[in-house]
Amino acid sequence: MDLRLFSFVVSAIFGLALFLIFGATKEGEQPKVGSNLVLYRGHDSCLHLHHYTLMLLMSLTIVATVYGSQGIFTPTITGVLGFMFGASLADLRYNDFLKFRVSCKERN
C-alpha cells in the first residue's frame, strides 16, 4: 500500500473516532469538547456552521494550494486531508447535518 493512501486511511479513522467520542451525542447538543459554531444573523435567526463545511473549505484550500504550487501530496498532507474527511463523516450521524439556519434559542 502506498504510504500516502495508508496515511489518509489511518488519519480518517482517527478523525472519525475522535469526533464520535468527543462530539455531541445528538443534534442540538453541545459537543463534549469545544462548542458548536453558531453565528448570530439578527432577530431570532442564527447560522449553524457544521464542522464538515469548515473542513471541506479547508480541504479545498489545501488541495488548491498543492495544485497551484505544482507541489506533491506528501503523506503529511494526505494525512491532514484524511483526518478532516474522517471527522466530517461524523456529521452524517445527525439528522440536521444539512440544516444551517436555526433558531438562536435552539442553540443556547
A tleap script that builds the chain and sets N, CA, C and O, in Angstrom:
source leaprc.protein.ff14SB
mol = sequence {
  NMET ASP LEU ARG LEU PHE SER PHE VAL VAL
  SER ALA ILE PHE GLY LEU ALA LEU PHE LEU
  ILE PHE GLY ALA THR LYS GLU GLY GLU GLN
  PRO LYS VAL GLY SER ASN LEU VAL LEU TYR
  ARG GLY HIE ASP SER CYS LEU HIE LEU HIE
  HIE TYR THR LEU MET LEU LEU MET SER LEU
  THR ILE VAL ALA THR VAL TYR GLY SER GLN
  GLY ILE PHE THR PRO THR ILE THR GLY VAL
  LEU GLY PHE MET PHE GLY ALA SER LEU ALA
  ASP LEU ARG TYR ASN ASP PHE LEU LYS PHE
  ARG VAL SER CYS LYS GLU ARG CASN
}
set mol.1.N position { 0.851 -1.182 0.000 }
set mol.1.CA position { 0.000 0.000 0.000 }
set mol.1.C position { 0.893 1.241 0.000 }
set mol.1.O position { 1.886 1.307 0.725 }
set mol.2.N position { 0.534 2.192 -0.801 }
set mol.2.CA position { 1.248 3.463 -0.871 }
set mol.2.C position { 1.169 4.160 0.490 }
set mol.2.O position { 0.127 4.127 1.144 }
set mol.3.N position { 2.253 4.784 0.910 }
set mol.3.CA position { 2.308 5.465 2.206 }
set mol.3.C position { 1.284 6.593 2.291 }
set mol.3.O position { 0.729 6.842 3.360 }
set mol.4.N position { 1.031 7.271 1.188 }
set mol.4.CA position { 0.048 8.357 1.201 }
set mol.4.C position { -1.361 7.827 1.433 }
set mol.4.O position { -2.134 8.421 2.186 }
set mol.5.N position { -1.696 6.721 0.796 }
set mol.5.CA position { -3.010 6.113 0.998 }
set mol.5.C position { -3.141 5.612 2.430 }
set mol.5.O position { -4.179 5.805 3.062 }
set mol.6.N position { -2.103 4.975 2.942 }
set mol.6.CA position { -2.101 4.493 4.322 }
set mol.6.C position { -2.303 5.659 5.291 }
set mol.6.O position { -3.095 5.561 6.228 }
set mol.7.N position { -1.590 6.752 5.066 }
set mol.7.CA position { -1.705 7.938 5.901 }
set mol.7.C position { -3.122 8.489 5.874 }
set mol.7.O position { -3.662 8.867 6.913 }
set mol.8.N position { -3.729 8.536 4.685 }
set mol.8.CA position { -5.099 9.034 4.546 }
set mol.8.C position { -6.070 8.155 5.327 }
set mol.8.O position { -6.894 8.665 6.086 }
set mol.9.N position { -5.979 6.832 5.146 }
set mol.9.CA position { -6.926 5.903 5.772 }
set mol.9.C position { -6.793 5.922 7.293 }
set mol.9.O position { -7.799 6.011 7.998 }
set mol.10.N position { -5.580 5.841 7.801 }
set mol.10.CA position { -5.369 5.836 9.253 }
set mol.10.C position { -5.838 7.153 9.858 }
set mol.10.O position { -6.480 7.158 10.909 }
set mol.11.N position { -5.527 8.262 9.209 }
set mol.11.CA position { -5.949 9.569 9.717 }
set mol.11.C position { -7.466 9.733 9.654 }
set mol.11.O position { -8.057 10.337 10.549 }
set mol.12.N position { -8.095 9.209 8.619 }
set mol.12.CA position { -9.555 9.286 8.511 }
set mol.12.C position { -10.218 8.500 9.649 }
set mol.12.O position { -11.189 8.970 10.242 }
set mol.13.N position { -9.709 7.337 9.946 }
set mol.13.CA position { -10.250 6.532 11.054 }
set mol.13.C position { -10.043 7.260 12.377 }
set mol.13.O position { -10.940 7.292 13.219 }
set mol.14.N position { -8.866 7.842 12.558 }
set mol.14.CA position { -8.561 8.584 13.781 }
set mol.14.C position { -9.477 9.810 13.917 }
set mol.14.O position { -10.011 10.061 14.998 }
set mol.15.N position { -9.662 10.568 12.839 }
set mol.15.CA position { -10.534 11.745 12.880 }
set mol.15.C position { -11.974 11.369 13.172 }
set mol.15.O position { -12.637 12.033 13.969 }
set mol.16.N position { -12.467 10.313 12.538 }
set mol.16.CA position { -13.828 9.844 12.791 }
set mol.16.C position { -13.992 9.429 14.248 }
set mol.16.O position { -14.965 9.807 14.901 }
set mol.17.N position { -13.043 8.657 14.753 }
set mol.17.CA position { -13.119 8.192 16.148 }
set mol.17.C position { -13.124 9.362 17.126 }
set mol.17.O position { -13.928 9.388 18.058 }
set mol.18.N position { -12.235 10.325 16.920 }
set mol.18.CA position { -12.182 11.477 17.824 }
set mol.18.C position { -13.494 12.247 17.841 }
set mol.18.O position { -13.986 12.611 18.910 }
set mol.19.N position { -14.059 12.496 16.678 }
set mol.19.CA position { -15.295 13.270 16.631 }
set mol.19.C position { -16.493 12.467 17.115 }
set mol.19.O position { -17.459 13.056 17.600 }
set mol.20.N position { -16.465 11.152 17.000 }
set mol.20.CA position { -17.538 10.333 17.574 }
set mol.20.C position { -17.446 10.310 19.092 }
set mol.20.O position { -18.467 10.346 19.780 }
set mol.21.N position { -16.226 10.249 19.616 }
set mol.21.CA position { -16.030 10.188 21.065 }
set mol.21.C position { -16.319 11.530 21.730 }
set mol.21.O position { -17.001 11.580 22.754 }
set mol.22.N position { -15.810 12.609 21.161 }
set mol.22.CA position { -15.882 13.911 21.820 }
set mol.22.C position { -16.993 14.820 21.282 }
set mol.22.O position { -17.188 15.921 21.797 }
set mol.23.N position { -17.716 14.380 20.264 }
set mol.23.CA position { -18.801 15.183 19.706 }
set mol.23.C position { -20.073 15.054 20.531 }
set mol.23.O position { -20.124 14.324 21.520 }
set mol.24.N position { -21.088 15.777 20.102 }
set mol.24.CA position { -22.392 15.712 20.762 }
set mol.24.C position { -23.020 14.343 20.519 }
set mol.24.O position { -22.769 13.703 19.498 }
set mol.25.N position { -23.830 13.910 21.462 }
set mol.25.CA position { -24.473 12.610 21.304 }
set mol.25.C position { -25.689 12.678 20.380 }
set mol.25.O position { -26.067 11.676 19.773 }
set mol.26.N position { -26.311 13.878 20.273 }
set mol.26.CA position { -27.425 14.039 19.337 }
set mol.26.C position { -27.463 15.485 18.866 }
set mol.26.O position { -26.846 16.367 19.463 }
set mol.27.N position { -28.211 15.712 17.769 }
set mol.27.CA position { -28.253 17.054 17.203 }
set mol.27.C position { -28.856 18.046 18.196 }
set mol.27.O position { -29.740 17.717 18.986 }
set mol.28.N position { -28.341 19.270 18.121 }
set mol.28.CA position { -28.825 20.321 19.006 }
set mol.28.C position { -28.051 20.438 20.305 }
set mol.28.O position { -28.172 21.442 21.006 }
set mol.29.N position { -27.263 19.436 20.638 }
set mol.29.CA position { -26.475 19.473 21.867 }
set mol.29.C position { -25.084 20.021 21.583 }
set mol.29.O position { -24.609 20.001 20.447 }
set mol.30.N position { -24.448 20.506 22.631 }
set mol.30.CA position { -23.065 20.938 22.526 }
set mol.30.C position { -22.169 19.698 22.555 }
set mol.30.O position { -22.502 18.722 23.226 }
set mol.31.N position { -21.049 19.715 21.847 }
set mol.31.CA position { -20.121 18.583 21.915 }
set mol.31.C position { -19.500 18.482 23.309 }
set mol.31.O position { -19.518 19.446 24.074 }
set mol.32.N position { -18.961 17.331 23.626 }
set mol.32.CA position { -18.311 17.121 24.924 }
set mol.32.C position { -17.078 17.991 25.077 }
set mol.32.O position { -16.742 18.414 26.182 }
set mol.33.N position { -16.404 18.256 23.966 }
set mol.33.CA position { -15.230 19.122 23.962 }
set mol.33.C position { -15.464 20.189 22.895 }
set mol.33.O position { -15.851 19.867 21.771 }
set mol.34.N position { -15.234 21.447 23.236 }
set mol.34.CA position { -15.438 22.533 22.285 }
set mol.34.C position { -16.880 22.990 22.280 }
set mol.34.O position { -17.625 22.748 23.229 }
set mol.35.N position { -17.266 23.652 21.204 }
set mol.35.CA position { -18.637 24.129 21.088 }
set mol.35.C position { -19.026 24.211 19.611 }
set mol.35.O position { -18.178 24.183 18.719 }
set mol.36.N position { -20.331 24.312 19.387 }
set mol.36.CA position { -20.829 24.493 18.028 }
set mol.36.C position { -20.547 25.913 17.579 }
set mol.36.O position { -20.539 26.837 18.392 }
set mol.37.N position { -20.317 26.087 16.299 }
set mol.37.CA position { -20.086 27.408 15.746 }
set mol.37.C position { -21.408 27.945 15.213 }
set mol.37.O position { -21.877 27.544 14.148 }
set mol.38.N position { -21.998 28.861 15.978 }
set mol.38.CA position { -23.279 29.452 15.622 }
set mol.38.C position { -23.086 30.954 15.501 }
set mol.38.O position { -22.627 31.604 16.440 }
set mol.39.N position { -23.436 31.505 14.347 }
set mol.39.CA position { -23.296 32.933 14.094 }
set mol.39.C position { -24.660 33.599 14.170 }
set mol.39.O position { -25.631 33.108 13.595 }
set mol.40.N position { -24.729 34.704 14.873 }
set mol.40.CA position { -25.974 35.465 15.001 }
set mol.40.C position { -26.235 36.235 13.721 }
set mol.40.O position { -25.349 36.933 13.227 }
set mol.41.N position { -27.443 36.119 13.175 }
set mol.41.CA position { -27.788 36.812 11.929 }
set mol.41.C position { -28.770 37.939 12.147 }
set mol.41.O position { -28.965 38.749 11.240 }
set mol.42.N position { -29.380 38.028 13.272 }
set mol.42.CA position { -30.370 39.069 13.538 }
set mol.42.C position { -31.681 38.469 13.985 }
set mol.42.O position { -32.036 37.355 13.601 }
set mol.43.N position { -32.397 39.223 14.804 }
set mol.43.CA position { -33.663 38.793 15.405 }
set mol.43.C position { -33.460 37.433 16.072 }
set mol.43.O position { -32.657 37.304 16.995 }
set mol.44.N position { -34.176 36.443 15.613 }
set mol.44.CA position { -34.064 35.101 16.193 }
set mol.44.C position { -33.421 34.138 15.206 }
set mol.44.O position { -33.616 32.927 15.317 }
set mol.45.N position { -32.670 34.639 14.260 }
set mol.45.CA position { -32.100 33.801 13.217 }
set mol.45.C position { -30.589 33.638 13.416 }
set mol.45.O position { -29.858 34.623 13.520 }
set mol.46.N position { -30.148 32.418 13.468 }
set mol.46.CA position { -28.724 32.115 13.607 }
set mol.46.C position { -28.285 31.171 12.490 }
set mol.46.O position { -29.101 30.456 11.908 }
set mol.47.N position { -27.014 31.180 12.208 }
set mol.47.CA position { -26.432 30.315 11.193 }
set mol.47.C position { -25.512 29.318 11.884 }
set mol.47.O position { -24.531 29.703 12.520 }
set mol.48.N position { -25.835 28.042 11.755 }
set mol.48.CA position { -25.016 26.986 12.351 }
set mol.48.C position { -24.048 26.465 11.292 }
set mol.48.O position { -24.466 25.883 10.291 }
set mol.49.N position { -22.768 26.677 11.518 }
set mol.49.CA position { -21.755 26.166 10.599 }
set mol.49.C position { -21.300 24.797 11.096 }
set mol.49.O position { -20.585 24.696 12.093 }
set mol.50.N position { -21.712 23.766 10.410 }
set mol.50.CA position { -21.309 22.408 10.769 }
set mol.50.C position { -19.816 22.258 10.514 }
set mol.50.O position { -19.261 22.891 9.616 }
set mol.51.N position { -19.175 21.413 11.314 }
set mol.51.CA position { -17.717 21.295 11.149 }
set mol.51.C position { -17.347 20.693 9.796 }
set mol.51.O position { -16.250 20.939 9.295 }
set mol.52.N position { -18.237 19.915 9.201 }
set mol.52.CA position { -17.873 19.341 7.900 }
set mol.52.C position { -17.777 20.412 6.817 }
set mol.52.O position { -17.002 20.264 5.873 }
set mol.53.N position { -18.564 21.501 6.941 }
set mol.53.CA position { -18.461 22.562 5.942 }
set mol.53.C position { -17.140 23.308 6.074 }
set mol.53.O position { -16.520 23.675 5.075 }
set mol.54.N position { -16.719 23.528 7.304 }
set mol.54.CA position { -15.433 24.197 7.526 }
set mol.54.C position { -14.281 23.321 7.054 }
set mol.54.O position { -13.327 23.815 6.454 }
set mol.55.N position { -14.365 22.039 7.321 }
set mol.55.CA position { -13.303 21.124 6.908 }
set mol.55.C position { -13.277 20.958 5.395 }
set mol.55.O position { -12.209 20.774 4.810 }
set mol.56.N position { -14.435 21.020 4.761 }
set mol.56.CA position { -14.475 20.972 3.304 }
set mol.56.C position { -13.759 22.186 2.722 }
set mol.56.O position { -12.972 22.052 1.785 }
set mol.57.N position { -14.028 23.364 3.270 }
set mol.57.CA position { -13.348 24.569 2.798 }
set mol.57.C position { -11.844 24.497 3.023 }
set mol.57.O position { -11.064 24.889 2.155 }
set mol.58.N position { -11.438 23.997 4.187 }
set mol.58.CA position { -10.002 23.861 4.456 }
set mol.58.C position { -9.362 22.844 3.516 }
set mol.58.O position { -8.256 23.060 3.021 }
set mol.59.N position { -10.057 21.738 3.272 }
set mol.59.CA position { -9.534 20.710 2.366 }
set mol.59.C position { -9.377 21.252 0.951 }
set mol.59.O position { -8.360 21.021 0.296 }
set mol.60.N position { -10.385 21.970 0.488 }
set mol.60.CA position { -10.305 22.558 -0.847 }
set mol.60.C position { -9.159 23.563 -0.938 }
set mol.60.O position { -8.487 23.650 -1.966 }
set mol.61.N position { -8.940 24.309 0.120 }
set mol.61.CA position { -7.828 25.262 0.154 }
set mol.61.C position { -6.490 24.543 0.074 }
set mol.61.O position { -5.591 24.969 -0.651 }
set mol.62.N position { -6.360 23.449 0.823 }
set mol.62.CA position { -5.113 22.673 0.800 }
set mol.62.C position { -4.870 22.094 -0.591 }
set mol.62.O position { -3.771 22.209 -1.133 }
set mol.63.N position { -5.896 21.475 -1.164 }
set mol.63.CA position { -5.763 20.854 -2.482 }
set mol.63.C position { -5.431 21.912 -3.533 }
set mol.63.O position { -4.556 21.696 -4.371 }
set mol.64.N position { -6.118 23.048 -3.496 }
set mol.64.CA position { -5.844 24.118 -4.463 }
set mol.64.C position { -4.430 24.664 -4.300 }
set mol.64.O position { -3.768 24.987 -5.286 }
set mol.65.N position { -3.974 24.766 -3.068 }
set mol.65.CA position { -2.612 25.261 -2.818 }
set mol.65.C position { -1.566 24.290 -3.354 }
set mol.65.O position { -0.592 24.709 -3.979 }
set mol.66.N position { -1.764 22.996 -3.112 }
set mol.66.CA position { -0.804 21.997 -3.602 }
set mol.66.C position { -0.775 21.995 -5.122 }
set mol.66.O position { 0.295 22.017 -5.731 }
set mol.67.N position { -1.961 21.969 -5.735 }
set mol.67.CA position { -2.003 22.003 -7.204 }
set mol.67.C position { -1.454 23.303 -7.757 }
set mol.67.O position { -0.706 23.306 -8.735 }
set mol.68.N position { -1.829 24.410 -7.127 }
set mol.68.CA position { -1.395 25.717 -7.607 }
set mol.68.C position { 0.107 25.929 -7.525 }
set mol.68.O position { 0.693 26.638 -8.343 }
set mol.69.N position { 0.720 25.308 -6.530 }
set mol.69.CA position { 2.171 25.449 -6.375 }
set mol.69.C position { 2.923 24.328 -7.097 }
set mol.69.O position { 4.146 24.229 -7.006 }
set mol.70.N position { 2.181 23.496 -7.806 }
set mol.70.CA position { 2.740 22.336 -8.503 }
set mol.70.C position { 3.520 21.435 -7.545 }
set mol.70.O position { 4.537 20.840 -7.899 }
set mol.71.N position { 3.003 21.360 -6.323 }
set mol.71.CA position { 3.619 20.523 -5.302 }
set mol.71.C position { 3.126 19.092 -5.390 }
set mol.71.O position { 2.389 18.727 -6.306 }
set mol.72.N position { 3.538 18.296 -4.433 }
set mol.72.CA position { 3.112 16.903 -4.385 }
set mol.72.C position { 2.347 16.651 -3.087 }
set mol.72.O position { 2.550 17.334 -2.083 }
set mol.73.N position { 1.495 15.690 -3.131 }
set mol.73.CA position { 0.744 15.301 -1.950 }
set mol.73.C position { 1.608 14.359 -1.119 }
set mol.73.O position { 1.709 13.168 -1.415 }
set mol.74.N position { 2.216 14.896 -0.099 }
set mol.74.CA position { 3.070 14.108 0.790 }
set mol.74.C position { 2.190 13.308 1.741 }
set mol.74.O position { 0.996 13.586 1.851 }
set mol.75.N position { 2.760 12.311 2.434 }
set mol.75.CA position { 1.971 11.587 3.433 }
set mol.75.C position { 1.395 12.509 4.515 }
set mol.75.O position { 0.315 12.239 5.040 }
set mol.76.N position { 2.093 13.578 4.849 }
set mol.76.CA position { 1.580 14.513 5.853 }
set mol.76.C position { 0.342 15.234 5.340 }
set mol.76.O position { -0.649 15.355 6.060 }
set mol.77.N position { 0.391 15.709 4.115 }
set mol.77.CA position { -0.760 16.406 3.533 }
set mol.77.C position { -1.936 15.457 3.386 }
set mol.77.O position { -3.067 15.822 3.710 }
set mol.78.N position { -1.690 14.250 2.903 }
set mol.78.CA position { -2.800 13.297 2.763 }
set mol.78.C position { -3.322 12.881 4.134 }
set mol.78.O position { -4.506 12.572 4.274 }
set mol.79.N position { -2.463 12.868 5.139 }
set mol.79.CA position { -2.912 12.570 6.500 }
set mol.79.C position { -3.843 13.646 7.029 }
set mol.79.O position { -4.862 13.336 7.646 }
set mol.80.N position { -3.506 14.902 6.797 }
set mol.80.CA position { -4.366 16.013 7.218 }
set mol.80.C position { -5.702 15.939 6.478 }
set mol.80.O position { -6.757 16.105 7.091 }
set mol.81.N position { -5.666 15.696 5.191 }
set mol.81.CA position { -6.904 15.567 4.409 }
set mol.81.C position { -7.733 14.374 4.895 }
set mol.81.O position { -8.959 14.460 4.968 }
set mol.82.N position { -7.075 13.277 5.222 }
set mol.82.CA position { -7.778 12.104 5.733 }
set mol.82.C position { -8.441 12.378 7.072 }
set mol.82.O position { -9.574 11.957 7.305 }
set mol.83.N position { -7.732 13.088 7.960 }
set mol.83.CA position { -8.300 13.428 9.259 }
set mol.83.C position { -9.556 14.267 9.085 }
set mol.83.O position { -10.574 14.014 9.729 }
set mol.84.N position { -9.483 15.264 8.215 }
set mol.84.CA position { -10.640 16.129 8.004 }
set mol.84.C position { -11.797 15.364 7.352 }
set mol.84.O position { -12.961 15.620 7.659 }
set mol.85.N position { -11.480 14.434 6.459 }
set mol.85.CA position { -12.513 13.601 5.844 }
set mol.85.C position { -13.200 12.735 6.899 }
set mol.85.O position { -14.429 12.674 6.949 }
set mol.86.N position { -12.421 12.075 7.727 }
set mol.86.CA position { -12.994 11.218 8.767 }
set mol.86.C position { -13.817 12.000 9.776 }
set mol.86.O position { -14.896 11.567 10.179 }
set mol.87.N position { -13.301 13.158 10.184 }
set mol.87.CA position { -14.035 13.998 11.122 }
set mol.87.C position { -15.336 14.485 10.499 }
set mol.87.O position { -16.348 14.603 11.191 }
set mol.88.N position { -15.320 14.764 9.221 }
set mol.88.CA position { -16.524 15.217 8.533 }
set mol.88.C position { -17.584 14.121 8.464 }
set mol.88.O position { -18.780 14.407 8.517 }
set mol.89.N position { -17.153 12.887 8.348 }
set mol.89.CA position { -18.107 11.771 8.303 }
set mol.89.C position { -18.938 11.678 9.578 }
set mol.89.O position { -20.073 11.201 9.551 }
set mol.90.N position { -18.373 12.135 10.695 }
set mol.90.CA position { -19.093 12.080 11.966 }
set mol.90.C position { -20.368 12.914 11.921 }
set mol.90.O position { -21.323 12.604 12.632 }
set mol.91.N position { -20.408 13.961 11.106 }
set mol.91.CA position { -21.604 14.804 10.989 }
set mol.91.C position { -22.771 14.068 10.347 }
set mol.91.O position { -23.922 14.450 10.558 }
set mol.92.N position { -22.511 13.043 9.586 }
set mol.92.CA position { -23.583 12.343 8.882 }
set mol.92.C position { -24.511 11.578 9.822 }
set mol.92.O position { -25.583 11.139 9.406 }
set mol.93.N position { -24.119 11.415 11.065 }
set mol.93.CA position { -24.978 10.691 12.004 }
set mol.93.C position { -26.101 11.555 12.546 }
set mol.93.O position { -27.029 11.037 13.169 }
set mol.94.N position { -26.038 12.865 12.323 }
set mol.94.CA position { -27.073 13.780 12.798 }
set mol.94.C position { -28.107 14.008 11.697 }
set mol.94.O position { -27.761 14.120 10.521 }
set mol.95.N position { -29.375 14.076 12.092 }
set mol.95.CA position { -30.442 14.314 11.121 }
set mol.95.C position { -30.409 15.729 10.557 }
set mol.95.O position { -30.934 15.973 9.470 }
set mol.96.N position { -29.794 16.668 11.286 }
set mol.96.CA position { -29.797 18.067 10.868 }
set mol.96.C position { -28.502 18.484 10.177 }
set mol.96.O position { -28.162 19.667 10.184 }
set mol.97.N position { -27.782 17.553 9.588 }
set mol.97.CA position { -26.484 17.900 9.012 }
set mol.97.C position { -26.592 18.813 7.790 }
set mol.97.O position { -25.589 19.378 7.355 }
set mol.98.N position { -27.790 18.963 7.235 }
set mol.98.CA position { -27.992 19.897 6.126 }
set mol.98.C position { -28.745 21.159 6.562 }
set mol.98.O position { -29.056 22.014 5.732 }
set mol.99.N position { -29.030 21.273 7.834 }
set mol.99.CA position { -29.762 22.429 8.351 }
set mol.99.C position { -28.756 23.478 8.835 }
set mol.99.O position { -27.990 23.231 9.766 }
set mol.100.N position { -28.767 24.638 8.201 }
set mol.100.CA position { -27.826 25.703 8.551 }
set mol.100.C position { -28.505 26.855 9.267 }
set mol.100.O position { -27.907 27.464 10.154 }
set mol.101.N position { -29.741 27.168 8.901 }
set mol.101.CA position { -30.454 28.251 9.575 }
set mol.101.C position { -31.205 27.658 10.754 }
set mol.101.O position { -32.028 26.757 10.593 }
set mol.102.N position { -30.915 28.167 11.927 }
set mol.102.CA position { -31.535 27.646 13.148 }
set mol.102.C position { -32.032 28.803 13.992 }
set mol.102.O position { -31.610 29.947 13.822 }
set mol.103.N position { -32.928 28.487 14.894 }
set mol.103.CA position { -33.373 29.462 15.867 }
set mol.103.C position { -32.257 29.647 16.890 }
set mol.103.O position { -31.646 28.672 17.328 }
set mol.104.N position { -31.998 30.865 17.259 }
set mol.104.CA position { -30.922 31.109 18.244 }
set mol.104.C position { -31.261 30.471 19.582 }
set mol.104.O position { -30.359 30.120 20.342 }
set mol.105.N position { -32.543 30.314 19.883 }
set mol.105.CA position { -32.958 29.694 21.142 }
set mol.105.C position { -32.611 28.209 21.169 }
set mol.105.O position { -32.332 27.656 22.233 }
set mol.106.N position { -32.627 27.558 19.996 }
set mol.106.CA position { -32.301 26.132 19.914 }
set mol.106.C position { -30.855 25.858 20.287 }
set mol.106.O position { -30.553 24.784 20.807 }
set mol.107.N position { -29.956 26.796 20.038 }
set mol.107.CA position { -28.528 26.563 20.175 }
set mol.107.C position { -27.917 27.159 21.431 }
set mol.107.O position { -26.693 27.152 21.564 }
set mol.108.N position { -28.721 27.676 22.363 }
set mol.108.CA position { -28.175 28.245 23.606 }
set mol.108.C position { -28.127 27.222 24.690 }
set mol.108.O position { -27.697 27.522 25.804 }
savepdb mol mol.pdb
quit
